[in-house]
Amino acid sequence: MTNVQESNDARALLGGRYRLLERIGAGAMATVHRARDEFLGRDVAIKLVQTTASTLDEVRRDDAEAKLLARLNHHSLVALLDAGTDLRDPGRPRVYLVMELINGPDLRVRLAEGPMPPRQVAQIGFDLAEGLDYIHSCGVVHRDVKPANVMMVNYRTDGTRVRAKLTDFGVALMTEEPLTREGVVTGTAAYLSPEQVKGESVGPFSDIYALGLVLLQCLTGVVAYPGPLVESAVARLVRNPDIPESLGPDWCRLLTAMTATDPAERPLAQEIVSVLYALAMEPGSDPRTGAAVMPADEEGRLEAVRRYGILDTPPDGAFDRITALAARLFDVPVAIVSVVDHDRIWFKSHHGLDIQQIDRDPGLCASAILSDGAWVVGNAPEDPRTLTNPLVAGEFGLKFYAGVPLRTHDGFNLGTLCVLDFAPRDVDAGQVEILEDLAAVVMDHLELMLESRQSAAMA
């Protein structure tokens, strides 16, 4: 009897592990439920999508595409945790997508309050463009970028930086539902691209158009193409969206390009990321966190880097001994002596890591040199300073960072001595003092090298 009961319970669970709870959203072809993952003991969101599959081969295709989408992983996407096809009712197969449960409002709710500040719009747009750039590079087209599919996540209590995460990506790609049928436009009319309205081939540039309309609405508080379904959809075929000059030339140029009628005239998502990065920045700030990313006297600091002449020098055994010692004392897998250049972070010694340089933008050493003392991140995926950093959110999986600036006698931070781990951890004041002492040894060695070169030049 027990085995029969267990078998019935398994059949009641979607995919053998998910127990559907209350419905929290619905659309024309899908419903979203809160669900309980009985295997991991956590709540998730599950989207059940009506598939058009009518044969076993088509069901297998949809199942394969759903699982492909579940492998997408980016900090600007609502995480897809699992996917598959529900075949419990053979006559009504359904694709299911298991997603992280976001306990926050969507952008549509925020826009009900009115327009948003331009810098905040740029920050949100930066997040969404990064997400689109990622899925486009994976061969996925969203097809339904709209405020209701943008989740707002506030990781900070001071409200200075709200993250935007794109959800529902790939659903339209899988269902392949026609966008026009018997002369009636279907879908979210207010954000359709002209090619979607005309029933033409849809690609990445359709997502760019929709994002342009979303950003325009964020800035103005007005839907560019309001009204009934057909009226809204057809309006973009006869007129361009109204982009007020009061938004400024940078915004006007960007939005005009993104909403060009001809898809070939629209920019790539990667290009939009660069533009929005600039629009999101206050002098020396990062659009992902709102934090400073450049020292106050960056020009003087770079002159100090050049003065010490250490960028193109061969490996130094003294540095290697220091990083090896730091790794042992802190019991971490990685220790680094870094020098921060204008666009790169050079690893002059990299114990436990076979990398000699990385771009300055994602490197945590670029943030550590802004501090006069130790810069410690105990649990990077939960720290608002680092949770969206690619080294933290991506495959590298960094969880812990502690860095001390390499400070010159005239007050410039050349780089850091830092220790890294792939598990969260704490450090106490005594450990910080040890790291500072080791950093001082690095600087003493650099000073001796500089004096030696200067003496040789005078001889």
C-alpha positions as CSV (number, residue, x, y, z in Angstrom):
1,M,0.0,0.0,0.0
2,T,2.9,2.4,0.8
3,N,4.4,1.9,-2.6
4,V,1.1,2.6,-4.3
5,Q,0.7,5.8,-2.3
6,E,4.3,6.9,-3.2
7,S,3.6,6.2,-6.9
8,N,0.4,8.3,-6.8
9,D,2.3,11.2,-5.0
10,A,5.0,11.1,-7.7
11,R,2.4,11.3,-10.5
12,A,0.9,14.3,-8.7
13,L,4.2,16.2,-8.8
14,L,5.2,17.9,-12.0
15,G,8.4,16.4,-13.3
16,G,8.4,14.1,-10.3
17,R,9.4,16.9,-7.9
18,Y,7.3,20.1,-8.3
19,R,4.0,20.6,-6.4
20,L,1.9,23.3,-8.0
21,L,0.4,25.8,-5.6
22,E,-1.6,29.0,-6.3
23,R,-1.6,30.7,-9.7
24,I,0.2,34.0,-9.7
25,G,-0.1,35.0,-13.3
26,A,-1.7,34.1,-16.6
27,G,-1.5,34.9,-20.3
28,A,-3.1,33.8,-23.6
29,M,-1.0,30.7,-23.8
30,A,0.5,30.2,-20.4
31,T,-0.1,30.3,-16.7
32,V,2.4,30.9,-13.9
33,H,2.2,29.2,-10.5
34,R,4.0,29.3,-7.3
35,A,5.3,25.8,-6.7
36,R,7.2,23.9,-4.2
37,D,10.3,22.0,-5.2
38,E,10.0,19.0,-2.9
39,F,13.5,17.8,-3.7
40,L,15.3,20.9,-2.6
41,G,12.6,22.2,-0.2
42,R,12.3,25.7,-1.8
43,D,9.6,27.7,-3.5
44,V,9.9,28.4,-7.3
45,A,7.8,29.9,-10.1
46,I,6.6,27.5,-12.8
47,K,5.3,28.6,-16.2
48,L,3.1,26.1,-18.0
49,V,3.0,26.8,-21.7
50,Q,0.5,25.3,-24.1
51,T,2.5,23.7,-26.9
52,T,1.4,23.3,-30.5
53,A,3.0,19.9,-30.7
54,S,0.8,17.3,-32.2
55,T,3.2,14.4,-32.7
56,L,5.7,12.6,-30.5
57,D,8.6,14.1,-32.5
58,E,7.3,17.6,-32.0
59,V,6.8,17.0,-28.3
60,R,10.5,15.9,-28.1
61,R,11.5,19.0,-30.0
62,D,9.7,21.3,-27.6
63,D,11.2,19.4,-24.7
64,A,14.7,19.8,-26.1
65,E,14.2,23.5,-26.7
66,A,12.8,24.0,-23.2
67,K,15.9,22.3,-21.7
68,L,18.2,24.4,-23.9
69,L,16.6,27.5,-22.4
70,A,17.1,26.2,-18.9
71,R,20.8,26.2,-19.5
72,L,20.9,30.0,-20.1
73,N,22.6,31.7,-17.2
74,H,23.0,35.5,-16.8
75,H,22.5,38.0,-14.0
76,S,20.1,40.0,-16.1
77,L,17.7,37.1,-16.6
78,V,15.3,35.6,-14.1
79,A,17.1,32.3,-13.6
80,L,15.6,29.3,-15.3
81,L,16.3,26.3,-13.0
82,D,14.7,23.5,-14.9
83,A,12.5,22.7,-17.8
84,G,10.7,19.9,-19.5
85,T,7.4,18.7,-21.0
86,D,4.4,17.6,-18.9
87,L,2.9,14.5,-20.5
88,R,0.6,13.4,-17.7
89,D,-2.4,14.2,-20.0
90,P,-1.3,12.7,-23.3
91,G,-3.8,14.7,-25.3
92,R,-2.6,18.0,-23.8
93,P,1.2,18.2,-23.5
94,R,2.6,21.3,-21.8
95,V,6.1,22.7,-21.7
96,Y,7.0,23.8,-18.2
97,L,9.7,26.3,-17.2
98,V,10.9,26.3,-13.6
99,M,12.1,29.8,-12.6
100,E,13.5,31.5,-9.5
101,L,10.6,33.1,-7.6
102,I,11.1,36.9,-7.6
103,N,9.3,38.6,-4.7
104,G,9.2,42.0,-6.2
105,P,7.1,44.1,-8.6
106,D,7.4,44.1,-12.4
107,L,8.3,47.3,-14.3
108,R,4.6,47.7,-15.3
109,V,3.7,48.3,-11.6
110,R,6.5,50.9,-11.3
111,L,5.4,52.7,-14.4
112,A,1.9,53.1,-13.0
113,E,3.5,55.7,-10.7
114,G,4.7,57.8,-13.6
115,P,8.0,58.5,-15.5
116,M,11.4,57.5,-14.0
117,P,14.6,59.5,-13.6
118,P,16.8,59.3,-16.8
119,R,19.8,57.8,-14.9
120,Q,17.6,55.1,-13.4
121,V,16.1,54.3,-16.8
122,A,19.7,54.0,-18.2
123,Q,20.6,51.6,-15.4
124,I,17.5,49.4,-16.1
125,G,18.2,49.6,-19.8
126,F,21.8,48.6,-19.2
127,D,20.7,45.5,-17.4
128,L,18.1,44.5,-20.0
129,A,20.5,45.2,-23.0
130,E,23.1,43.0,-21.3
131,G,20.5,40.2,-21.0
132,L,19.4,40.6,-24.6
133,D,23.0,40.6,-25.8
134,Y,23.5,37.3,-23.9
135,I,20.4,35.5,-25.2
136,H,20.9,36.7,-28.8
137,S,24.5,35.3,-28.7
138,C,22.9,32.0,-27.6
139,G,20.5,32.1,-30.6
140,V,17.4,33.0,-28.6
141,V,15.0,35.8,-29.5
142,H,12.7,37.0,-26.7
143,R,9.9,38.3,-28.9
144,D,7.9,39.8,-26.0
145,V,10.0,42.5,-24.3
146,K,7.5,44.6,-22.3
147,P,7.2,46.1,-18.8
148,A,5.3,43.2,-17.5
149,N,8.2,40.9,-18.4
150,V,10.8,43.0,-16.5
151,M,11.2,42.2,-12.8
152,M,12.5,44.8,-10.5
153,V,14.8,43.5,-7.8
154,N,16.1,45.8,-5.0
155,Y,19.1,44.1,-3.3
156,R,19.9,47.3,-1.4
157,T,18.0,48.9,1.4
158,D,18.9,52.5,0.4
159,G,17.1,52.2,-2.9
160,T,20.1,53.7,-4.9
161,R,20.2,50.8,-7.4
162,V,17.4,48.6,-8.5
163,R,18.3,45.7,-10.7
164,A,16.1,44.7,-13.7
165,K,15.8,41.1,-14.7
166,L,14.2,39.9,-18.0
167,T,11.7,37.1,-17.7
168,D,9.6,34.9,-20.1
169,F,12.5,34.8,-22.6
170,G,12.3,32.1,-25.3
171,V,8.6,31.2,-24.8
172,A,7.5,32.8,-28.1
173,L,10.5,31.1,-29.8
174,M,9.3,27.7,-28.6
175,T,5.6,28.0,-29.3
176,E,6.1,29.6,-32.7
177,E,2.6,30.9,-32.6
178,P,1.8,33.1,-35.6
179,L,1.8,36.8,-34.8
180,T,-1.0,37.5,-37.3
181,R,-4.1,35.3,-37.9
182,E,-7.1,36.2,-40.1
183,G,-6.1,39.8,-40.2
184,V,-6.0,40.1,-36.4
185,V,-2.7,41.0,-34.7
186,T,-2.0,38.9,-31.6
187,G,0.6,39.4,-28.9
188,T,1.4,42.5,-26.8
189,A,0.5,45.1,-29.4
190,A,2.0,48.1,-27.7
191,Y,5.5,46.7,-28.0
192,L,5.5,44.7,-31.3
193,S,8.1,45.6,-33.9
194,P,6.9,46.5,-37.4
195,E,8.1,43.2,-38.8
196,Q,6.0,41.4,-36.1
197,V,2.9,43.3,-37.1
198,K,3.5,42.4,-40.8
199,G,4.0,38.8,-39.9
200,E,7.5,38.8,-41.3
201,S,10.6,37.0,-40.0
202,V,11.4,38.0,-36.4
203,G,15.0,38.2,-35.1
204,P,17.1,39.9,-32.4
205,F,16.4,43.4,-33.8
206,S,12.7,42.9,-32.9
207,D,13.8,42.7,-29.3
208,I,15.8,45.9,-29.8
209,Y,12.7,47.7,-31.1
210,A,10.6,46.6,-28.1
211,L,13.3,47.6,-25.6
212,G,13.4,51.1,-27.3
213,L,9.6,51.5,-26.7
214,V,10.0,50.3,-23.1
215,L,12.8,52.8,-22.3
216,L,10.8,55.6,-24.0
217,Q,7.8,54.8,-21.8
218,C,10.0,54.8,-18.7
219,L,11.3,58.3,-19.6
220,T,8.0,59.8,-20.6
221,G,5.4,57.8,-18.6
222,V,3.5,57.4,-21.9
223,V,2.9,54.3,-24.0
224,A,4.1,55.2,-27.6
225,Y,1.4,53.2,-29.3
226,P,-1.7,53.1,-27.0
227,G,-5.2,52.0,-28.0
228,P,-7.0,48.8,-29.1
229,L,-5.1,45.9,-30.4
230,V,-5.3,46.5,-34.1
231,E,-5.0,50.3,-33.9
232,S,-2.0,50.1,-31.6
233,A,-0.2,47.5,-33.8
234,V,-0.8,49.2,-37.1
235,A,0.1,52.7,-35.9
236,R,3.8,52.0,-36.0
237,L,3.5,51.2,-39.7
238,V,2.4,54.7,-40.5
239,R,4.4,56.8,-37.9
240,N,7.5,56.7,-35.8
241,P,7.2,57.0,-32.0
242,D,7.1,60.5,-30.6
243,I,10.5,61.0,-28.9
244,P,10.5,64.4,-27.1
245,E,13.6,66.6,-27.7
246,S,13.5,67.4,-24.0
247,L,15.0,64.0,-23.4
248,G,18.3,65.4,-24.7
249,P,20.3,64.5,-27.8
250,D,21.9,61.3,-26.4
251,W,18.6,59.7,-25.5
252,C,17.0,61.0,-28.8
253,R,19.7,59.5,-30.9
254,L,19.6,56.1,-29.1
255,L,15.8,55.7,-29.1
256,T,15.5,56.9,-32.7
257,A,18.0,54.2,-33.7
258,M,16.4,51.5,-31.6
259,T,12.9,52.2,-33.0
260,A,13.9,52.5,-36.7
261,T,11.3,50.9,-39.0
262,D,14.0,49.0,-40.9
263,P,15.5,46.3,-38.6
264,A,18.9,46.7,-40.4
265,E,19.1,50.2,-39.1
266,R,18.8,49.3,-35.4
267,P,21.9,48.8,-33.2
268,L,23.1,45.6,-31.8
269,A,22.3,44.9,-28.1
270,Q,26.1,45.1,-27.4
271,E,26.2,48.6,-28.8
272,I,23.2,49.6,-26.7
273,V,25.0,48.4,-23.6
274,S,27.9,50.7,-24.3
275,V,25.7,53.8,-24.8
276,L,23.5,53.1,-21.8
277,Y,26.7,52.6,-19.7
278,A,27.7,56.1,-20.5
279,L,24.2,57.5,-19.9
280,A,24.0,55.7,-16.5
281,M,27.3,57.0,-15.3
282,E,27.7,59.9,-13.0
283,P,31.3,61.0,-13.0
284,G,33.3,57.9,-11.9
285,S,30.3,55.7,-11.1
286,D,29.2,52.2,-12.2
287,P,25.7,51.8,-13.6
288,R,25.4,48.3,-12.0
289,T,25.9,49.5,-8.5
290,G,26.0,53.3,-8.5
291,A,29.4,53.1,-6.8
292,A,32.6,54.9,-7.8
293,V,34.9,53.1,-10.2
294,M,37.7,55.7,-10.6
295,P,40.0,57.2,-8.1
296,A,39.7,61.0,-7.7
297,D,43.2,61.5,-9.2
298,E,43.2,58.7,-11.8
299,E,45.7,60.5,-14.0
300,G,48.2,60.9,-11.1
301,R,47.7,57.3,-10.2
302,L,48.4,56.1,-13.7
303,E,51.6,58.2,-13.7
304,A,52.7,56.4,-10.5
305,V,52.0,53.0,-12.2
306,R,54.2,54.1,-15.1
307,R,56.9,55.4,-12.7
308,Y,57.3,52.0,-11.1
309,G,57.7,50.4,-14.5
310,I,56.2,47.1,-13.5
311,L,53.6,46.3,-16.3
312,D,56.0,44.6,-18.7
313,T,58.4,43.1,-16.2
314,P,59.1,39.3,-16.0
315,P,57.7,37.1,-13.2
316,D,59.2,38.1,-9.8
317,G,60.0,35.3,-7.4
318,A,59.6,37.6,-4.4
319,F,56.0,38.3,-5.3
320,D,55.4,34.6,-5.8
321,R,56.6,33.8,-2.3
322,I,54.4,36.5,-0.9
323,T,51.2,35.2,-2.6
324,A,52.0,31.6,-1.7
325,L,52.4,32.7,2.0
326,A,49.1,34.7,1.8
327,A,47.3,31.7,0.4
328,R,48.6,29.5,3.2
329,L,47.9,31.9,6.0
330,F,44.3,32.5,4.9
331,D,43.8,28.9,3.7
332,V,42.4,30.1,0.3
333,P,43.0,28.7,-3.2
334,V,44.0,32.0,-4.8
335,A,46.2,34.9,-3.9
336,I,47.2,37.7,-6.3
337,V,49.5,40.7,-6.6
338,S,47.7,43.0,-9.0
339,V,48.5,46.3,-10.7
340,V,45.5,48.2,-12.1
341,D,46.2,49.9,-15.5
342,H,43.9,52.2,-17.4
343,D,42.0,49.3,-19.0
344,R,43.5,46.1,-17.5
345,I,44.4,44.5,-14.2
346,W,47.8,42.8,-14.5
347,F,48.5,39.9,-12.2
348,K,52.2,40.2,-11.3
349,S,51.9,37.1,-9.2
350,H,48.9,34.8,-9.4
351,H,49.1,31.9,-6.9
352,G,46.5,29.2,-7.7
353,L,45.3,31.0,-10.9
354,D,46.7,30.6,-14.4
355,I,45.7,34.1,-15.6
356,Q,48.0,37.0,-16.2
357,Q,45.5,39.8,-16.9
358,I,41.8,40.6,-17.1
359,D,39.8,43.6,-18.2
360,R,39.6,46.3,-15.6
361,D,35.8,46.6,-15.6
362,P,34.9,43.3,-13.9
363,G,38.0,43.0,-11.7
364,L,37.3,43.6,-8.0
365,C,40.9,45.0,-7.6
366,A,39.6,48.1,-9.5
367,S,37.2,48.6,-6.6
368,A,39.7,47.7,-3.9
369,I,42.1,50.5,-5.0
370,L,39.4,53.1,-4.2
371,S,39.7,52.2,-0.5
372,D,42.4,53.5,1.9
373,G,42.3,50.2,3.8
374,A,41.2,46.7,3.3
375,W,38.3,46.0,0.9
376,V,36.6,42.8,2.1
377,V,33.6,41.0,0.5
378,G,32.7,38.0,2.7
379,N,29.8,36.6,0.6
380,A,30.0,38.1,-2.9
381,P,26.6,36.8,-4.3
382,E,24.8,38.6,-1.5
383,D,26.9,41.7,-1.3
384,P,25.3,44.6,-3.3
385,R,28.8,45.8,-4.3
386,T,29.5,42.6,-6.1
387,L,26.4,40.4,-6.7
388,T,26.1,41.4,-10.4
389,N,29.8,41.2,-11.1
390,P,30.5,38.7,-13.9
391,L,33.3,37.1,-11.8
392,V,30.6,36.5,-9.1
393,A,27.5,35.8,-11.2
394,G,29.2,33.9,-14.0
395,E,31.1,30.6,-14.3
396,F,34.1,31.8,-12.3
397,G,31.9,31.6,-9.2
398,L,33.9,34.0,-6.9
399,K,32.4,34.1,-3.4
400,F,35.1,35.8,-1.2
401,Y,37.5,38.6,-1.8
402,A,39.8,40.5,0.5
403,G,42.3,43.0,-0.9
404,V,44.7,45.6,0.5
405,P,45.9,48.5,-1.7
406,L,49.6,48.7,-2.7
407,R,50.0,52.3,-1.6
408,T,53.0,54.4,-2.7
409,H,54.8,56.8,-0.4
410,D,53.1,59.7,-2.2
411,G,49.6,58.3,-1.7
412,F,48.6,56.4,-4.9
413,N,47.2,52.9,-5.0
414,L,49.0,50.9,-7.7
415,G,47.0,47.8,-7.2
416,T,46.4,45.2,-4.5
417,L,47.5,42.2,-2.7
418,C,44.3,40.1,-2.5
419,V,43.1,36.6,-1.5
420,L,40.1,34.9,-3.1
421,D,37.9,31.9,-2.4
422,F,35.0,30.1,-4.0
423,A,33.2,29.8,-0.7
424,P,32.0,32.6,1.6
425,R,34.1,33.3,4.6
426,D,34.9,35.8,7.3
427,V,38.1,37.6,8.2
428,D,39.0,39.2,11.5
429,A,41.0,42.3,12.3
430,G,44.2,40.2,12.9
431,Q,44.0,38.6,9.5
432,V,43.4,42.0,7.8
433,E,46.6,43.3,9.6
434,I,48.5,40.3,8.2
435,L,47.4,41.1,4.7
436,E,48.4,44.8,5.2
437,D,51.8,43.7,6.4
438,L,52.3,41.5,3.4
439,A,51.2,44.4,1.1
440,A,53.8,46.6,2.7
441,V,56.4,44.0,1.9
442,V,55.3,44.1,-1.7
443,M,55.6,47.9,-1.8
444,D,59.1,47.7,-0.1
445,H,60.2,45.4,-2.9
446,L,58.8,47.7,-5.5
447,E,60.5,50.7,-4.0
448,L,63.9,48.8,-4.0
449,M,63.4,47.9,-7.6
450,L,62.6,51.6,-8.5
451,E,65.7,52.8,-6.6
452,S,67.9,50.2,-8.3
453,R,66.7,51.4,-11.7
454,Q,67.2,55.0,-10.9
455,S,70.7,54.4,-9.6
456,A,71.6,52.4,-12.7
457,A,70.3,55.2,-14.9
458,M,72.5,57.8,-13.0
459,A,75.6,55.6,-13.2
